C-alpha cells in the first residue's frame, strides 16, 4: 500500500512538528513552514496536528494512489485535480487505488500541504519527523521527493469533514506581520527606523526556507552591518552591511552576525511560510505587551477548531 511520486514538483518534502529545545546545539527549528496550514489539513482527517504530510513549494507534485485513501489539502492556493477533475481545499477528500492527484503552480501563497489519513511514515530524527534539507535528516531519506519515490500509506477510515469558513486562512500577495523592536533596533539611523516600519517591502528573489531578502529602502546602521554573532530565531529581521533587510524563516540557523532590528511576533510567524518572491510586506510595530495580548486573543479564537493551537502557533 503506497503513494507513488509521478512528478516531484519544485520542492516537495515531508514536514511535521519543529525541533524544539535544540537551538543551543545549533539545530534549526525546521518543521512545516506554515504549521497552521499543516494542522488544518490534518484536522480534516482526524490525525494529530503534526502528523507528517507533504509540503509543496510553489509547484506541487503529481501522485498516484496505490490504495484507497482519504486526504486533504490546505495552504497556498494551487489548482488541484484528481483524475483530471478539480477538487476543493479544506475538506476531506477520498481517492481510490489507481487515482492520480496533480497539484499545480501556486497562484497565491508559497506552500501547499497535502495530508493523508493515518499520516505518512517518516524518519524520526531529534524528536521530529520533519525534513531538514541542509543536514539531510528526517522525512524521506532527508531529501526532497523525486520521481519514482514510493511512500507507504496505512490509511485509517475517516468521515467527511470541512473546515468552517471562519477558520479558512486567506492567501494573498500582500501581507502584514506584527513585529517588535529587536536588540539592535536603536542602531538604525532615525530615518531608517521610520523606513523599516513605514515602507511596503517586496520579497526578493533570494528566498527559501532559511529566509528572504526584502527589497525597498536601503537602511543605515551605525555598526556598518557587522557585529559579534548573537542568537537569532525564525522571524528575526537582520540588517546586513548592504542595508537590505533579511527576514529569517523556519530553517534559520541559531546565530548570526548582523544587527537584529525586528522580531516578528509569535502570533504571525506561521505566515512566513507563505511569503513568496514578489509579494508585498509591511511590518506592524507592536509593544511586547500588545503582541502578547493579541497572541492570547488569536489562540482563544482558534482553540474552538484546533484544540492544540498553543503547540501549532
PAZADREN-705006 format. One line per field, with one value per residue (C-alpha): x negated, y, z; residue number from 1. Coordinates in steps of 0.02 Angstrom, whole numbers, plus 32768, in hexadecimal, padded with zeros to 4 digits. Example, Ala and Ser with C-alpha at 12.3 -4.5 7.8 and 13.67 -1.06 7.14 Angstrom:
<recs>
u: (7D99, 7D54)
v: (7F1F, 7FCB)
w: (8186, 8165)
n: (1, 2)
</recs>
This chain:
<recs>
u: (8000, 7FA8, 7FA9, 7F3F, 7EED, 7F09, 7EC4, 7E6D, 7E99, 7E1E, 7DF6, 7E68, 7E35, 7E82, 7E9C, 7EDE, 7EBB, 7E1F, 7D85, 7D9B, 7D19, 7C7E, 7C4B, 7BBF, 7B74, 7B82, 7C1B, 7C97, 7D4F, 7D8C, 7E32, 7EC2, 7EA4, 7F5E, 7F90, 8041, 8063, 8015, 8086, 8122, 8103, 80E5, 817F, 81EE, 81AD, 81B1, 80F3, 808A, 8062, 7FAD, 7FC8, 7F45, 7F8A, 7F49, 7F12, 7F0C, 7EB4, 7EF9, 7F14, 7F62, 7F49, 7FA8, 7FD1, 8024, 8084, 8063, 80E5, 818B, 8165, 81B1, 814C, 815C, 8109, 80E8, 8071, 803C, 80C2, 808E, 80FF, 811D, 815F, 818F, 8199, 81A7, 8237, 8222, 822D, 8242, 81D1, 81FF, 826B, 8256, 823A, 8238, 81CA, 81D6, 8143, 8102, 813E, 80C3, 80B4, 8063, 8039, 800E, 7FB4, 7FE7, 8044, 803B, 7FD4, 7F36, 7F57, 7FE3, 7FFE, 8042, 806C, 80A2, 810E, 8099, 8008, 7F6B, 7EDD, 7E3F, 7D93, 7D99, 7CFB, 7CE5, 7D9C, 7DE4, 7E0F, 7DF9, 7D80, 7CEC, 7C9A, 7BF9, 7BCD, 7C1F, 7C87, 7D3D, 7DCC, 7DA6, 7CEB, 7CCB, 7CEF, 7D75, 7DE0, 7DAB, 7E06, 7E20, 7E1E, 7E9E, 7EE4, 7F39, 7FED, 804F, 80F5, 8174, 8230, 826C, 830E, 8335, 82FE, 82EB, 828F, 830F, 8304, 82CF, 8232, 81FA, 815D, 8157, 80C5, 8086, 7FF8, 7FF6, 7FD0, 7FC5, 7F5B, 7F62, 7EB3, 7E55, 7DB4, 7D1F, 7C79, 7C1F, 7CB6, 7C68, 7BCD, 7C35, 7C2B, 7CCA, 7D08, 7CE4, 7D4D, 7DDE, 7DBE, 7DBA, 7E6A, 7EB9, 7E85, 7EDB, 7E51, 7E46, 7E0B, 7D70, 7D3C, 7CC2, 7D43, 7D4E, 7D74, 7CDD, 7D1A, 7D39, 7CEC, 7D5F, 7D56, 7D7B, 7D21, 7C69, 7C56, 7BC4, 7B7D, 7AF8, 7A9B, 7A86, 7AE8, 7A6A, 7A68, 7A33, 7AA1, 7B3F, 7BDC, 7C5D, 7D05, 7D88, 7DD6, 7D38, 7D19, 7C60, 7C0F, 7B6E, 7AE8, 7B3B, 7BD2, 7C4D, 7CB0, 7CB8, 7D4B, 7D1E, 7D97, 7DB5, 7D0C, 7CA7, 7C05, 7BEF, 7B73, 7B4E, 7AD5, 7B47, 7BAB, 7C56, 7CCF, 7D7B, 7DC7, 7E69, 7EE3, 7F0E, 7FC3, 7F94, 7EFB, 7F5A, 7F78, 7EBE, 7ED9, 7F50, 7EE3, 7EA3, 7E36, 7E95, 7F0D, 7F23, 7F02, 7F1C, 7EE6, 7F62, 7EFE, 7F3E, 7F07, 7EE4, 7F7D, 7FEE, 7FA3, 7FC2, 8076, 8096, 8047, 80BD, 8152, 811B, 8104, 81B1, 81FC, 81AB, 81C0, 8274, 8239, 8185, 817B, 80BC, 80A7, 8024, 7FAF, 7FD8, 7FBF)
v: (8000, 809B, 8145, 8153, 81F7, 8212, 82C4, 8310, 83C7, 8453, 8421, 83A6, 8366, 830C, 8384, 8374, 83CA, 8436, 8402, 845F, 847E, 845A, 8506, 850E, 847A, 84D1, 846D, 84D1, 84CF, 8496, 843C, 8476, 8528, 854D, 84E1, 8525, 84E5, 843D, 842F, 845E, 83D4, 8352, 838B, 8358, 82A6, 828C, 828A, 82DB, 838D, 835F, 82BD, 82BD, 8303, 8347, 83FC, 8433, 84D6, 8542, 84AE, 840F, 8357, 82D6, 823B, 8192, 813C, 8082, 806A, 80B8, 814D, 81ED, 828D, 8349, 83E5, 848F, 8523, 857C, 8582, 8514, 84B7, 8405, 837A, 82C6, 8261, 8305, 8346, 83E3, 83C2, 843C, 846C, 8465, 83C9, 830D, 82BC, 8205, 81AE, 80FD, 8090, 80C7, 817C, 8205, 82A9, 8340, 83E1, 8471, 8515, 8581, 8620, 866E, 8635, 85CD, 8523, 84A5, 8418, 836D, 82FD, 8247, 81E2, 8190, 8203, 81D8, 816D, 81D5, 81CC, 8209, 826D, 82D8, 82C9, 82FF, 82AA, 834A, 8354, 83C7, 83D2, 8428, 8399, 8310, 82CD, 829F, 8289, 8218, 81F2, 82A6, 82EB, 8331, 82B3, 8274, 8223, 816A, 8177, 810B, 8142, 80C2, 80E1, 808E, 80EB, 80EE, 8101, 81B4, 8211, 82AB, 834F, 8403, 8496, 851A, 85BA, 861C, 85B2, 85B1, 861F, 869C, 8692, 8734, 878A, 8816, 87F0, 884B, 8801, 883F, 8857, 889D, 88FF, 888A, 889D, 890F, 8975, 8A10, 89FC, 8A2C, 8AE1, 8B40, 8B48, 8A8E, 8A64, 8ABF, 8A6D, 89BF, 89CB, 8A46, 89F7, 8979, 88F8, 887C, 87C9, 87B4, 8723, 86E9, 8689, 85D9, 857F, 85D3, 8682, 8709, 87AD, 8844, 88C6, 897A, 8A0C, 89F2, 89F7, 8A45, 89F9, 8A46, 89A0, 8999, 88F8, 888C, 8851, 87BB, 8724, 8721, 86B8, 86C4, 8670, 8656, 8700, 8763, 87F3, 8815, 88A9, 8876, 88F2, 890E, 8959, 88DB, 8888, 87CB, 8772, 86CA, 8639, 858C, 853E, 85D2, 85AA, 85CB, 865E, 86EE, 877F, 8809, 8885, 8843, 88D1, 887E, 87DC, 879F, 8779, 86C5, 86DA, 8702, 8694, 8609, 8684, 8683, 85DE, 862E, 86C1, 86B1, 871B, 87B3, 87B9, 885E, 8867, 88E7, 88DD, 8914, 894D, 890F, 8923, 887C, 8885, 88A8, 8817, 87A2, 87DD, 87C5, 8718, 86E5, 8725, 86C3, 8624, 8639, 864F, 85B4, 8540, 8516, 84C0, 8492, 8464, 8453, 8503, 8531, 84AF, 84E1, 859D)
w: (8000, 7FC4, 7F73, 7ED6, 7EA4, 7DE9, 7DE9, 7E7F, 7E69, 7E8C, 7F3F, 7F97, 8042, 80D6, 8167, 8217, 82BD, 82DB, 833C, 83E0, 8467, 83FF, 83C0, 8443, 83E6, 833E, 8305, 829D, 82CE, 8224, 8213, 81A6, 816B, 8188, 821C, 821E, 816E, 819B, 8233, 81CF, 814F, 81D7, 8239, 81A6, 81B1, 826C, 8272, 82FA, 82C5, 82A2, 8240, 81B4, 8111, 806D, 805E, 7FA8, 7F7E, 7EEF, 7E79, 7EBD, 7E96, 7E32, 7E98, 7E7A, 7F04, 7F0A, 7F94, 7FC2, 8032, 8076, 8066, 807C, 8035, 8083, 8075, 7FD7, 7F51, 7EC0, 7E46, 7E83, 7E15, 7E3B, 7D9A, 7D3A, 7DA4, 7E0D, 7EC7, 7F59, 7FE7, 80A0, 809D, 80AA, 8001, 7FCE, 7F4D, 7F0B, 7EDE, 7E34, 7E45, 7E18, 7E77, 7E24, 7E82, 7E0D, 7E25, 7EB8, 7E89, 7F36, 7FC8, 7FBC, 800C, 7FF7, 8075, 8046, 80DB, 80D7, 814F, 81CB, 8199, 8139, 817D, 8193, 81E0, 8295, 82BC, 8358, 838A, 82E3, 823F, 81DB, 814A, 8168, 80BE, 80F4, 8169, 8102, 8193, 81B4, 813B, 80A7, 80AA, 80DF, 8031, 7FC0, 7F64, 7EB9, 7E29, 7E4D, 7F0B, 7F62, 800A, 8078, 80A7, 8131, 8121, 81AB, 818D, 81A1, 818A, 8123, 816D, 8133, 817F, 81B6, 8150, 81EA, 81F7, 8141, 8135, 80A8, 8030, 7FE5, 7F8C, 800D, 80C3, 8169, 81F5, 82A7, 82EC, 8382, 838A, 8399, 83F1, 8374, 8339, 8387, 8319, 8281, 824C, 827A, 81C6, 81B0, 8249, 81F8, 814F, 819C, 81E3, 816A, 80C4, 8056, 803D, 7FAF, 7FCC, 7F5F, 7EF1, 7F76, 7FDB, 8023, 80C6, 8119, 80F7, 8077, 8044, 8042, 7FB8, 7FE1, 8034, 805E, 811B, 8178, 8218, 8288, 8296, 81D7, 81D9, 8237, 82EC, 8354, 8335, 839F, 83AD, 8321, 8308, 8282, 826A, 8293, 821A, 8202, 81AC, 8153, 811F, 8075, 80CF, 8084, 8111, 8118, 8169, 81B5, 819F, 81E4, 81B6, 81F8, 8252, 830A, 8303, 828F, 8282, 8240, 82A8, 82DD, 82C1, 82CF, 830C, 82BD, 834A, 836E, 833B, 8284, 8270, 8216, 8188, 815D, 8103, 8085, 804F, 7F9D, 7F2A, 7EED, 7F81, 7FDC, 8096, 811F, 81D4, 825B, 82F1, 8399, 844D, 849F, 850F, 847A, 8418, 84AB, 84BE, 8404, 840B, 8498, 8436, 839C, 8401, 844D, 839F, 8354, 83E9, 83B9, 831A, 8346, 83FF, 83F5, 83B1, 8435, 83EB, 8338, 8341)
n: (1, 2, 3, 4, 5, 6, 7, 8, 9, 10, 11, 12, 13, 14, 15, 16, 17, 18, 19, 20, 21, 22, 23, 24, 25, 26, 27, 28, 29, 30, 31, 32, 33, 34, 35, 36, 37, 38, 39, 40, 41, 42, 43, 44, 45, 46, 47, 48, 49, 50, 51, 52, 53, 54, 55, 56, 57, 58, 59, 60, 61, 62, 63, 64, 65, 66, 67, 68, 69, 70, 71, 72, 73, 74, 75, 76, 77, 78, 79, 80, 81, 82, 83, 84, 85, 86, 87, 88, 89, 90, 91, 92, 93, 94, 95, 96, 97, 98, 99, 100, 101, 102, 103, 104, 105, 106, 107, 108, 109, 110, 111, 112, 113, 114, 115, 116, 117, 118, 119, 120, 121, 122, 123, 124, 125, 126, 127, 128, 129, 130, 131, 132, 133, 134, 135, 136, 137, 138, 139, 140, 141, 142, 143, 144, 145, 146, 147, 148, 149, 150, 151, 152, 153, 154, 155, 156, 157, 158, 159, 160, 161, 162, 163, 164, 165, 166, 167, 168, 169, 170, 171, 172, 173, 174, 175, 176, 177, 178, 179, 180, 181, 182, 183, 184, 185, 186, 187, 188, 189, 190, 191, 192, 193, 194, 195, 196, 197, 198, 199, 200, 201, 202, 203, 204, 205, 206, 207, 208, 209, 210, 211, 212, 213, 214, 215, 216, 217, 218, 219, 220, 221, 222, 223, 224, 225, 226, 227, 228, 229, 230, 231, 232, 233, 234, 235, 236, 237, 238, 239, 240, 241, 242, 243, 244, 245, 246, 247, 248, 249, 250, 251, 252, 253, 254, 255, 256, 257, 258, 259, 260, 261, 262, 263, 264, 265, 266, 267, 268, 269, 270, 271, 272, 273, 274, 275, 276, 277, 278, 279, 280, 281, 282, 283, 284, 285, 286, 287, 288, 289, 290, 291, 292, 293, 294, 295, 296, 297, 298, 299, 300, 301, 302, 303, 304, 305, 306, 307, 308, 309, 310, 311, 312, 313)
</recs>
